[in-house]
Amino acid sequence: MRSRYRKLEWKHILVGDFVHLSHDEIIPADILLLRSSDTNGAPLPREFTILAKENVLLRGCVVKNTDFVEGIVLYAGNDTKAMLNNKGPRYKR
């Protein structure tokens, strides 16, 4: 049986891609959370607000306390919040 998903390196992920991440995987881009499960596999309740900032998973974070997360890529590559906040080394004057 073929998998519904295919593995990609983070540099090949584009804005608008649908991603599925498993437990202990590093989040490769800023993602809007659409679906998840807790450690028992129970889905999130339907009454949560999808566009709340709590539902944005940031690049570099690790999937914990859940079996999987699925979402849509909002920002990828150098446009992620982590990369925009990284201005390079700071020097003392």
Secondary structure, DSSP 4 states (H G I P E B T S, - for coil): ---S-----GGG--TT-EEEEETTPBP-SEEEEEEEB-TT-PBPPTTS-TTSGGGEEPTT-B--SSSEEEEEEEE-GGGSHHHHH--------
